[in-house]
Amino acid sequence: MHEVAVCRTLLQMCEQLAREQGAASICCVEIELGALAPLDSEALRFAFEVMRQDTLAAAAALHITRVAAHGSCAHCGSSTLMTQRYSPCPHCGSAPLLLGDGDQLRLRRIEIVDGPAPPLLLQDGCGP
Amino acid sequence: MSDPARAYTTHPPAGERRALAVEMDILQKYNALAAATRDYCQERGILSINLLSSPGSGKTELLARTIPRLQAHCPVAVIEGDQHTELDTLRIRAAGAPSVQINTGRACHLDAGRVQEALHLLLPAPGSVLFIENIGNLVCPTAFDLGESRRVVLLSVCEGDDKPLKYAEAFASADLLLITKTSLLPHVRFDTAACIAQARSVCRDVPVLLLDAISGEGMTPWLSWLLQQRAACMPALQPAAVTPLRGAQP
């Protein structure tokens, strides 16, 4: 499943940032996940719990902020909160709605602990 | 350090904590690779087509039947994606086109990094049509931009006419919907008009073609669409200063 692939990329980003800063470990990873992002948040959290082992984020807490999705209707111009990607416009029934935001997958911030870092173990190319 | 693995601990060490603001798209490395592929193809007048469908919709058969027809007009190259085996790339080579196989193992989709690696090997000629046959899967491949010029979604008449709503993300991303295996229509329950209406409710005005690769029905409009799209993607070819292929990024 691709939550594992995405989590791998996330951990690689965090490790690279932390090592550039001379960190010994990462204690917190905060991400933003849009309500209509093509990922399951619980699967992502499960993948993180497993894959953070043997990385600088082995002890890191993962915080996921969910962001609501908003869209607009090209037919009547109204804006609407979107809970499903391809529902028709609640005002005029036209479809599809144009998604404005709410499909993002962003690394917002990390918290690091300074100190000498252990050697790199997370190898590139060893995919799930 | 005698055991490097022991250096990673679930107990955070004492030390000063610092917050780093990052604000980065987690998939940005893939998006950057997709953009590099897109630039590479645009500069060389290469039309790249990402083929998405369930397993068994007829992607490989369609390519095998398209290659000899299309090669009368331009070079053709194919990147094949499967979890396992080289069966499809062997079929494509037998049909007369160069092909590279990507085996993703447990991964459920192609990504822009793997496509870049395949491009390094394949090096399609300027003015080619490059087909990328994705993993048979109507869910996961949808979210991953491969740097393609056009995305074609296939649905065979054996799969049911209600799939455009059930797998809306895939159908919404289509530049063309191909309804395949049409010679089987007398033997299956498939409401073509309803299926097209569903597809256009999630992808406004999406072009739809019906074809059967084995009987040849509908292959001429498909070829015409490909050649039209290729003409639209053919800039004046740039001289030597073109974007080199980037290596797959770590």
Interface residues (C-beta under 8 A of the other chain):
Chain A: M1 H2 A5 V6 T9 L10 Q12 M13 L17 Q21 A23 A24 S25 C27 C28 I31 P38 Q53 D54 T55 L56 A58 A59 A74 R85 Y86 P88 A95 P96 Q104 L105 R106 L107 R108 R109 I110 E111 I112 V113 D114 G115 P118 P119 L121 D124 G125 G127 P128
Chain B: M1 P4 A5 A7 Y8 T9 T10 H11 P12 P13 G15 E16 R17 R18 A19 L20 A21 V22 E23 M24 D25 I26 L27 K29 Y30 T104 G105 R106 A107 C108 H109 D111 C140 T142 A143 F144 L165 A168 E169 A172 S201 V202 C203 R204 P250
